[in-house]
């Protein structure tokens, strides 16, 4: 099953959809135009059911095969939201929305799944039901969690679910995947260090929260270097330090720190939270200050299921002739919530020699569309073959 000729025929049309989405990016759950466009297209394709408002602004389309005797139901998911980034590509179809940009390729993911949906609705060459899932708010909003909380999996009886993401630096149309933990859990923290402010010329009369915070930033790195098993994956990054004073001659009363913790296992996640909290309080106490810690658990680690991962790789090999072993990724992906509810797998498709995702000069490669669409279609036709 190489790249399907139908997707070569549809490439100009799918590309036009993708570039229209790129021109009109929408952030988090505010995907109103995008969701309406997706629902309109799915209706035009002749989907058996199109439902909006799942997970606030998510869209679900249902396509039944020539037969549904197998009773099998597979979900295919694409994300729709953009990022709050000012685009710097100078493309003719660059973002028309100030401060918003499809800098992660979700415009391409949505267009590819629409292309696959059109093909599957035309041919229906499978025995079962496919549910195409268009999700808002992947970029930090937890749209996948919201769609699951709305009962999506049970409502349509989804048994397996598959996702895809483009990958700059990998040849266009090539694939890569790995079983087990793939993307990291993404947690955030805030630490407020309260000292005793005063004149910068009289530090002996103060408890300096900046000095305390400087020691704390270094001490937090011992979570990685001295608490974590060296073979486990963990990143602890302090990304913001803000003092209550902006003056040259004032020692601040308080300092506010923000940061992120990335882990691959629940045990490491628990350890990181416990050690971060303990270290913050202990360091502050050692300098006569006080610390208040807020720890926010974000997306869980995204874990591919072994059987479905091998199947997804087989389909990828059939499409492109190969499928590489993907590296661990310390970024987050809220497809994790869907994989917690149902077995499935998430794969990477090459985007070529382009700027990295989340960069203002990033652009999705339209040349990847036929391979991505063919993979979606192959998942359905090979997992639910027509009798």
N, C-alpha and C positions, 0 to 999 in steps of 0.2 A: 504494500500500500504506500506508494510514493506520494508526493504532493499531488493533489487532485486537480485535474484540468479545469474543473468548474471554478476553483478558486483563482486560477490564472485569468479566467474570463471575468470574474467578479472583482479582480484587483482594482481597476480604476474606480469602481463604485465604492468599494470598502475604503479605499484611500481617501475618497472625497468625504465619507462619513468621518473618518479619523481626523482629517484636517479641519473639518467644521467643528468637531469637539475641541480640537486644540485651540481654535480661535476663541472659543467661549468656555473657558475653564470655570469650574465651580468648586468651592471648598467645603470639606466636611459633609454635613447633611444638607447643605444648600444646593443640591444637585437638581434643582427643579426643571431647568431647561433640558439637561442631559437625560433625566429620568423620563420626561415627556417624549423626547425624541426616541429613546429606546423603546418605550411602550408603543409608540406609533409604528415604528419599524416592525416590531414583533407582530402587531396586528396585521400589517400589510403582508407579512410572510405567511399568514394563515395559521399561527399558533393556536392550539386548541383552547388555551386559556392564557390571559395576560392579566396580572394583578399588580397594582401599584401600592405604595404606602407600606410595604413590608420593611421593618427596621427604619421607620419614618419616611425615607424617600427611596427605598430600594424597589426594584422591579423584578418580577418573576414571570417567566414564560414557560408554558408546558407544551411539549410536542410529543404526541403519541406515535409509535411506530406502526408499520402495516399490521402488526399483531402486537398485542400486549399479553399474550398467553404466558410468557415467561414470568410475569409479575415483577420484573426488575425495574428499578428506578434509579437513575444516575443524575447527580447534580453537577453542573459546570458553572464555575464562578468567575466573574471578572469584576474588578473595582473601577469606579467611575470618577472619583474625586481628584482634584488638583491640589497644588501646594501654594502657600502664600509667599511666592517668589516673584520678583520682577524679571520678566523674560529679557534675554539679551541675545537672541538668535538672529534677528533681522530677517526672519523668514517672511515670505508673502502671506502666510497664514498664521503669523505670530499672534499671541494673545491680545485680544481687544479689551480685556478686563485688567485695569491697573492693579498691580500687586498680586495677581494670580496667574499661575502657569502650570501647564501639564508637564512638570519637570521629572516625572517618574514613569511616564508612559502609560498611564491608565487610559488615556485616549486610545492608544493602540490596543490595549487589552479589551476594552469595550467594543471597538470596531471589529476585532478578530472574532469575538464571541457572537456578535451580530451576524458576521459572515457565516460562521458555522451554523447558527440558528436558521439562517435562510436556506442553506443547503439541506439541513436535516428536515426542515419543513417541506422542502421540494421533493426529496427522495424518499424519506421515511423508511429507509432500507435497514430497519432494525426491529427487533422484537422486544418491546418494553416501552418505557417512558423516559424522556430526558427533560430535566428541569434546568433551564438556563437562569442563572442568578446574577443580577447586576446590583452590586453593592456600593452604597455611599460610604464616606468617612472611614477609609482605610488608614489615612494619614493622621493617626492619633485619636480619632473619634470613636473607634470601636464599632463601626457599622456592622461588621460580621457578628459581633456579640448581640447587637440589637436585632438583627434579622433572625438569629437563632432564638432569642428571647421571645420573639413574636410567633414562635411555634412553626417556623418554616419547614424544618426537617420532618416533623410529624404530620403537618398539614398535607404535604405532598408525598409522604412516604419515602423520602429520599434514603437510599441504602448506602450509597457511596458518593463521595464528592471530590472533584478535581479542580485544581487551580493552576495558574501559569503567570510568570512574570518575565519581562524582557531583561536581558543582562548585557550591558555594554562591556566591550572587551572580548566577548566571545563571538566567533564568526556568525554572520547572519544566517538564521535558519538552523543552526546547530542547537543541540539540547544538552542539559546537564541536570542531574538529580542525585539525591542521596536518601537512603532510608534512615529512620530514626530522627533525633533532634536535628533540625536543619537551620531554622532561624531562632534568634535568642528571645528570651523573656526580656521585656523592656520596662524597668521600674524607674521611678523618679524620686528624688528626695529634696527636702528643704531643711536647712539647719539655721536657726537664729541663735547667734552668740551674743549674750548680753554681758557687758562689762560695766565700767564706771568711767564716763567720759571726763574730759578736763583739758587743761592747757597743754599744748604740745611741748612747752618748755619745762613742764613739771610732771614727767611720766610717773614719778614715784607716788603721786597723789591719785593715780588712775589705775584701772584694770583694763589694759588695752585689748579690745576684742579683735583688732586686726592682727596683732602678734599671735593671739590665741588661734585665730582662724588660719593663719599661715602654718602653724604647727599642725592644725587639724587636717589641712589639705594633704600634707605629707603623711600623717599618721594613717589616713584612710587608705593609702596605697599599700599598707601592710596587710589589708584584707586579701589582696591578690598575692603579695609576695610571701606572706607568712601564715595565713589562715587557710587559704584554698589549696587543695591538692593540685600540684603543678600540671597534672594531665587534664584537669577540668578547665572549662572556658569561663572566664569572668573578666569584665571590664568595669572599673569604678572611675568615673570622671566627674570632677567638680568643674562645672561649666560657667558659673557666674559667682562673683563676689561683689557685694554691694554694701558700702558703708553708709551709716546714717549721717555722716559728716562729709561735706564737700570742700571744706576749708583747708588751707595749708597749715594752720596753727591750732587745729582742734583735734584731739584724740576722741574718736567716736564713742558713742554710748553702746552702739550695737552694730553687728555685721550680719548680713543675710547671704547664705550660700545656697546655690542650687546645683543639681547634678543628676547623673543617670547611672544606673547599674544594669549591666547586661549579663545574663547567665543562661546556661543551657539545661540545667536540671533543677527540680524542685528543692532538693537538698541544698544546693549551692545558693539558690535564691533565699532560702530561710537563713542560711549562715550569713549571707551578706547583710541582710536586714538587721539581724541580731548584733553583728560585729560593728556595723556602722553606727547603730544607736549607742552601743556601749562605749565605743571610742569617742564619739562626740561628747558624751557626758563626762568621761574620764579626763579628756584633754582640757575641756573647759574648767573642770574642777581643779585641775593641777595649776591653772593660772589664776584661780580665784574668780572665774567667770561662771556663767550658767549657759546651758545649751538646751534648746527646745528642738526636737526632731519630728518632722512629718515625713512619713515614707508612704509612697503611693505605688501600689502594684498595678502595672499596666498590662500589656499583652502577655499571655503566657508563651512559653517556648512552642514554636510550631514543630510538630513531630509527625513525620511521614510514616504511614503504616507499611510494613514490609511487603506484603503481598501486592497491594495496590501500587507501591513504588516500582516493583519489578514489572508489573503490567504496563504502567505509564512509560517506563524505559523501553519496553518492547515496541510500543506504538511509536515512540520517538525514533527508535532505530529503523523502523519500517518507513518513516517519513523522510528522514535525513541520512540514513545509512550508518548512524552511530549515536551514542548517547554517553557523554562524559560523566565522570564522578564529580559532583559539585562540591565545592568547599563549604565548610561551616560559615554561616553568615551571622555576624553579631548585631545586625539590624533586626527590627521587629516586623511582624507580619500578622495581621489579625485574622487571616485565614485559619490561624491556630484554633480559634473558637469553633469553627466548623469541623476541623479535624478532631476536636475533643468530643464532638457529638456523633460523628460518623467516621468510619474508615475511609481513607482516601490518600491522595498524594498531590504534591505541589512541584512543578517543574520549572526550569529556567529555559528560555529561548534566546538565542544570540541576537544582539542588537548591533553588532559590528563595532568598528572603531569610532565610537562617538563619545561625547562628554558623558561623565558618570551621572547617574540619577541624582536628583536634588541639586543639580547645577544649573545656573541660569542659561547656559548654552546647550543644555541637553535637548535632544529631539529623538522621538521614536522613529525607527527605520521602517518605512513602509515595505521594504523588500522582505521583511520578516513575516508579513501578513499571510502569504500562502502556506508557509510551514506551520504557523500557529493555528490557522483555521483547519488545516489537514489533521493536526494532532487532536484538536477537539473532536472532529468528526470521527477520527479513528478510535478514540476512546469509546464513543457510543457504538459504532458499528462492530468493533471487535469484542467489546464487553457484552453486548446484547445482539449477537448475530441473528439475522433474519432466518427463519426456519426454511 
